[in-house]
């Protein structure tokens, strides 16, 4: 049995070091709305512009809230969405070693 310290939360922390990008192929979308209806973090919204088929594809308006769960990708019947992990470049300062004898 796990103790309280060994358990991890099911819902990821609000701030994460990993960021995600939602790639939407607008021409494949038929505007069903499953992705923005069922997104647990409300990252996607209905677009205000038409695609080539005359449907309203989704738009990632709150991408900073995305936790990469992939529900939008899994629920899309047209395979028009996929989630990619973005590479984050950290801005850490590197310490320089001083030579012996220098003051």
Secondary structure, DSSP 4 states (H G I P E B T S, - for coil): ---TTT---SSPPSS-S-EEEEEE-TTT-----HHHHH-TT--EEEEEEE-TTS-EEEEES-GGG-----HHHHH-TT--EEEEEEPPPP-PPPPPPPPTT--
